[in-house]
Amino acid sequence: MRVRHSEIILLILLFTFGTVASGQVIVERSDNKVVISGVAYYIHLVKKSETAYSISKAYGIKVEELVKENPPALYGLTEGQTLRIPVNSVSEADVKPVQQPVKKQRDETNFIYHTLNPGETIYYLSKLYGVSDNEIIQSNPGVDITRLSVGTEIAIPRRKFMSDRQTFDIPDKKYTYHKVQKGESLGTIAQQYGITVKELRKENRDMRFPQVGDYVRIPVVQVPEEKEVVTEKIDSVPPVPTDDIKPVVRPAGYTKFTELSGSLDVAVLLPFYYKENADRIEIDSSRMLKGKRIYKEIKRPDDWIYPGSIDFVEMYEGILLAIDTLRSLGLDINLFAFDIKSDTIELSRLISKGQLANMDLIIGPVYSNNLAMVTEYARGAGIPVVSPVPLFNNSVLSGNPNLFMANSSLEVAQKALSKKISEYADHNFVFIHSDSLGVDEDVKRFKSMIITELSSWMPYEEIKFRELLFFSRSKFDNDSINRLSHTLSNQSENVVIIASEDPPVISETIMDVHSLLKKNNVKVFGYPILREIENLEPRYFFNLDMLLYTPFWIDYKQYDIKQFNADFRNKFLTEPSEISFAWQGYDIAYYFLSGLALHGREFLNDPGIHRPDLLHTDFDYVRKSDQDGFENQKLYLIHFTREFDVILEEGKK
């Protein structure tokens, strides 16, 4: 008997795949369509336990047709195999279409919508946004989180306030706190804790009339420890003096002087790049002729300066003007300038030949390896050294009593910022940094300082503090703003703290905060370098009503500033910018040379006795011990108002 071809195929399929069991496999139809040679097909991805029979039933076609379009299916199916199913052959009758998740209306108020990037998982998103896995799953009903594809939009639940509470080491408590209730006054609160109103006011100087809900700081009475009474022996050894430094009492007004006397030798060690500046010819290779590059010698303009030396040439110009002023008052100054770059060759030569031996003051060098070499030499020779540019940290001061840091370290700025930030203790704090590994000591120190200051104004458990790890827009696109928005509170005022000196971190954060101003009340704090970011529009500072600490303040209305600009213009045919090193060069030379002329060696041990009227700063030198160098602590607090004014708030000269 002749058996038809189609029947043979059917028999093979039945024997290959087995009969259909009573527990029927549920197959979901694919909605993925492609067009091949003008014919539309569904592309079906075979899943575990699916057979040719179950797949054909799901699409309403015959098994023979499935095998015809996919010949390998004749020999069995494997998980992950793709099958082509003609769209025109699919029967719609008695076939339930694959149910897709119902797309709900977006709820921007309660959710952030994150578009999934390659490699991201639900666990990753939970850590990124500070929410749990379950919260994300429950916010996305109908979405199979085990099969998320790139480009899928995931709803992330917003929090009313901060999410996970941060934990910090809290110092010994010197205060307890009382939350003001209705009808209470400073008098009744003081009586309750057994202290006087005067003592209470001393600890709460900004509070005149406490309001319900305010926290009043109550000093904790310290019980003195019982000390063992030791009978003093006649031959007892006198106490060893410690390195503790007494507070320096600075003059209330400026140090006045109209004439000076004496002679001083000054060495300036800066990277002038003499050789590079002496090269007045450059090679232009920008032109091509018949496929060959043309090299042409071009004479540089007379006013051209090697780019790497511009800042230090301007600093030297400021030093020259200061020396001119001091010479006009009668001081004899011998100036020696040396080109000291990043290598140590030239500096080693100077020291070995004794060219620095008789100096009364050394200004520079710039690079840390050279600075270490000079301070070691100067320590033995008793010569004061001034570091004229910002350093990474103040560790170089340790064991170098003759070293003066003219620019305060980041730690000084952090202390000032922490104290100012604590004035907003009842705000919601967002601490932004890029230390993804948690190894940046500057970030950890700053965070600890802030929490310590805040905890002296209110109970630790009431502090609303949230960290946000910075990621660039290139990674998160618009989600970078959503992440920031997620940390802000619409129920209280917010303080955003940018704990970074990296320009991209600062710029992007400022722009993101600025874009959220309409929905949130935000105040921004950052490091002094924030003022020097070039690609930020000035309107951001003013619209954000920003308070900023800075090491310098120049009042262009003052006579001495006008005179300096005029002298600079007459001598060098230009004027220095606000951030030029020329101001720093003038102030350093004027301060140290006049101090040495007036007070001699006493000035080097106690620089606080000298306070001349400087141009852009007011040096305030402090050191930790007699064995360490001095660091300038002076910072100005300036305010960029929404009226587009820049006002000096603190640190008036």
HELIX and SHEET records of a PDB file:
HELIX    1   1 HIS A    5  PHE A   17  1                                  13    
HELIX    2   2 ALA A   52  TYR A   59  1                                   8    
HELIX    3   3 VAL A   63  GLU A   69  1                                   7    
HELIX    4   4 PRO A   71  TYR A   75  5                                   5    
HELIX    5   5 VAL A   87  SER A   89  5                                   3    
HELIX    6   6 ILE A  122  TYR A  129  1                                   8    
HELIX    7   7 ASP A  133  GLN A  138  1                                   6    
HELIX    8   8 ILE A  145  ARG A  147  5                                   3    
HELIX    9   9 LEU A  186  TYR A  193  1                                   8    
HELIX   10  10 VAL A  197  GLU A  203  1                                   7    
HELIX   11  11 TYR A  274  ALA A  278  1                                   5    
HELIX   12  12 PRO A  307  SER A  309  5                                   3    
HELIX   13  13 ILE A  310  SER A  328  1                                  19    
HELIX   14  14 ILE A  345  SER A  352  1                                   8    
HELIX   15  15 SER A  368  ALA A  381  1                                  14    
HELIX   16  16 SER A  395  LEU A  397  5                                   3    
HELIX   17  17 LEU A  410  ILE A  421  1                                  12    
HELIX   18  18 SER A  422  TYR A  424  5                                   3    
HELIX   19  19 GLU A  441  LEU A  454  1                                  14    
HELIX   20  20 TYR A  460  GLU A  462  5                                   3    
HELIX   21  21 ARG A  473  PHE A  476  1                                   4    
HELIX   22  22 ASP A  479  THR A  487  1                                   9    
HELIX   23  23 PRO A  503  SER A  515  1                                  13    
HELIX   24  24 PRO A  528  GLU A  532  5                                   5    
HELIX   25  25 PRO A  538  ASN A  543  1                                   6    
HELIX   26  26 TYR A  559  PHE A  572  1                                  14    
HELIX   27  27 PHE A  581  HIS A  599  1                                  19    
HELIX   28  28 ARG A  601  ASN A  605  1                                   5    
HELIX   29  29 PRO A  607  ILE A  609  5                                   3    
SHEET    1   A 3 LYS A  33  ILE A  36  0                                        
SHEET    2   A 3 VAL A  39  LEU A  45 -1                                        
SHEET    3   A 3 THR A  82  PRO A  86 -1                                        
SHEET    1   B 2 PHE A 111  THR A 115  0                                        
SHEET    2   B 2 GLU A 153  PRO A 157 -1                                        
SHEET    1   C 2 TYR A 175  LYS A 179  0                                        
SHEET    2   C 2 TYR A 215  PRO A 219 -1                                        
SHEET    1   D 7 ASP A 332  ASP A 339  0                                        
SHEET    2   D 7 SER A 263  LEU A 270  1                                        
SHEET    3   D 7 LEU A 361  ILE A 363  1                                        
SHEET    4   D 7 VAL A 385  SER A 387  1                                        
SHEET    5   D 7 LEU A 403  MET A 405  1                                        
SHEET    6   D 7 PHE A 630  ASN A 632  1                                        
SHEET    7   D 7 TYR A 621  VAL A 622 -1                                        
SHEET    1   E 2 ILE A 281  LEU A 289  0                                        
SHEET    2   E 2 LYS A 292  LYS A 299 -1                                        
SHEET    1   F 4 LYS A 464  LEU A 469  0                                        
SHEET    2   F 4 ASN A 428  HIS A 433  1                                        
SHEET    3   F 4 ASN A 494  ILE A 498  1                                        
SHEET    4   F 4 VAL A 522  GLY A 526  1                                        
SHEET    1   G 3 LEU A 547  THR A 550  0                                        
SHEET    2   G 3 TYR A 636  PHE A 640 -1                                        
SHEET    3   G 3 VAL A 646  GLU A 650 -1                                        
END                                                                             
